[in-house]
Amino acid sequence: MEIREYSQYNEEEMLRLYGAAGWTAYTDDSAALKAGLGNSLLTLAAYEDGALAGIVRAVGDGVTVVLIQDVLVFPEHRRTGVGAALINALLERFPNVRQVELMTDDTPETVAFYESLGFKRMSDIGCVGFVKI
């Protein structure tokens, strides 16, 4: 597996990736998806044999806070270490950031995945998260 910055936007592969995750809010507005990726703090992509396997996308200032906005892995590459490798590569880029945050689905598998990478539930550290949609 090769992990590198995602710098050359490819609409077809991004729509396939986000579609495979069922994230239709992104696929229904491809212009916003392209702008969001372009305005991200960092997007890293994992490649297997030259083909995109997944991405991780971060937003924030890179000093005090990094928000992991998207972690997507094609279904055929899930449970092979791609997601963990992407997150670890992103964290290596920001070793001194004060806090790394993310919001995700509350399923046993997803919670176990992020806890295995050292993430804590906000409630476990006396915090609460809020979102305005």
C-alpha positions as CSV (number, residue, x, y, z in Angstrom):
1,M,0.0,0.0,0.0
2,E,1.2,3.5,-0.8
3,I,-0.2,6.6,1.0
4,R,0.3,10.0,-0.5
5,E,-1.3,13.4,-0.6
6,Y,-4.4,13.5,-2.8
7,S,-3.6,16.5,-5.0
8,Q,-5.1,15.6,-8.4
9,Y,-8.9,15.6,-8.1
10,N,-10.5,12.8,-10.0
11,E,-14.3,13.3,-9.9
12,E,-15.1,9.8,-11.1
13,E,-13.1,8.0,-8.4
14,M,-14.3,10.4,-5.7
15,L,-18.0,9.9,-6.7
16,R,-17.4,6.1,-6.7
17,L,-15.8,6.2,-3.3
18,Y,-18.3,8.4,-1.6
19,G,-21.1,6.5,-3.3
20,A,-19.7,3.2,-2.1
21,A,-20.0,4.7,1.5
22,G,-23.6,5.7,0.8
23,W,-22.7,9.4,1.4
24,T,-25.2,10.8,-1.0
25,A,-25.0,14.4,0.4
26,Y,-21.6,14.4,-1.3
27,T,-22.5,12.6,-4.5
28,D,-25.6,14.7,-5.0
29,D,-23.5,17.8,-5.1
30,S,-20.2,17.0,-6.9
31,A,-19.2,20.7,-7.1
32,A,-19.4,21.0,-3.3
33,L,-17.4,17.7,-3.0
34,K,-14.7,19.0,-5.2
35,A,-14.6,22.4,-3.4
36,G,-14.6,20.7,0.0
37,L,-11.6,18.5,-0.9
38,G,-9.8,21.4,-2.4
39,N,-10.3,23.5,0.7
40,S,-9.3,20.8,3.2
41,L,-6.2,21.1,5.4
42,L,-5.0,17.8,4.1
43,T,-6.3,14.8,2.2
44,L,-4.3,11.6,2.0
45,A,-5.1,8.7,-0.3
46,A,-4.2,5.0,0.0
47,Y,-3.4,3.2,-3.2
48,E,-3.2,-0.6,-3.8
49,D,-1.6,-1.6,-7.0
50,G,-2.1,1.9,-8.3
51,A,-5.8,2.0,-7.6
52,L,-7.5,4.2,-5.0
53,A,-8.4,2.2,-1.9
54,G,-9.5,5.0,0.4
55,I,-8.9,8.5,1.7
56,V,-8.8,10.5,4.9
57,R,-9.6,14.2,4.9
58,A,-8.8,16.7,7.6
59,V,-9.9,20.3,8.2
60,G,-8.7,22.7,10.8
61,D,-5.8,25.0,11.5
62,G,-3.2,22.2,11.9
63,V,-1.8,23.7,15.1
64,T,-4.5,23.7,17.8
65,V,-7.1,21.5,16.2
66,V,-7.5,19.0,13.4
67,L,-10.9,17.6,12.6
68,I,-10.9,14.3,10.7
69,Q,-13.8,15.0,8.4
70,D,-13.9,11.9,6.2
71,V,-12.5,8.4,6.4
72,L,-13.6,6.4,3.4
73,V,-12.4,3.0,2.3
74,F,-13.8,1.0,-0.7
75,P,-15.7,-2.0,0.6
76,E,-13.2,-4.5,-0.9
77,H,-10.4,-2.9,1.0
78,R,-12.1,-2.7,4.4
79,R,-10.7,-4.7,7.3
80,T,-7.3,-4.8,5.6
81,G,-5.6,-2.0,7.5
82,V,-6.2,0.7,5.0
83,G,-8.3,2.9,7.3
84,A,-5.9,2.6,10.2
85,A,-2.9,3.3,7.9
86,L,-4.6,6.4,6.6
87,I,-5.5,7.8,10.0
88,N,-2.0,7.0,11.4
89,A,-0.4,8.8,8.4
90,L,-2.6,11.8,9.0
91,L,-1.7,11.9,12.7
92,E,2.0,11.7,11.8
93,R,1.6,15.0,9.9
94,F,0.3,16.8,13.0
95,P,2.4,15.4,15.9
96,N,2.0,18.5,18.0
97,V,-1.6,19.5,17.4
98,R,-3.5,20.1,20.6
99,Q,-6.6,18.1,19.8
100,V,-7.7,15.8,17.0
101,E,-11.5,15.3,16.7
102,L,-13.9,13.3,14.6
103,M,-17.6,12.6,14.5
104,T,-18.8,9.2,13.3
105,D,-21.5,6.6,13.4
106,D,-22.3,5.1,16.8
107,T,-22.0,1.4,15.9
108,P,-20.0,-1.2,17.8
109,E,-17.7,-1.8,14.9
110,T,-16.9,1.9,14.3
111,V,-16.5,2.7,18.0
112,A,-14.1,-0.3,18.4
113,F,-12.1,0.8,15.3
114,Y,-11.5,4.3,16.6
115,E,-10.8,3.2,20.2
116,S,-8.2,0.8,18.8
117,L,-6.4,3.8,17.4
118,G,-6.4,5.6,20.8
119,F,-9.5,7.8,20.3
120,K,-11.8,8.5,23.3
121,R,-15.4,9.3,23.4
122,M,-15.9,13.0,24.3
123,S,-18.0,11.9,27.2
124,D,-15.1,9.9,28.6
125,I,-13.1,13.1,29.0
126,G,-15.8,15.2,30.4
127,C,-16.8,16.9,27.1
128,V,-19.9,16.9,25.0
129,G,-20.1,17.5,21.3
130,F,-22.7,19.6,19.4
131,V,-23.6,19.8,15.8
132,K,-25.8,22.3,13.9
133,I,-27.2,20.9,10.6
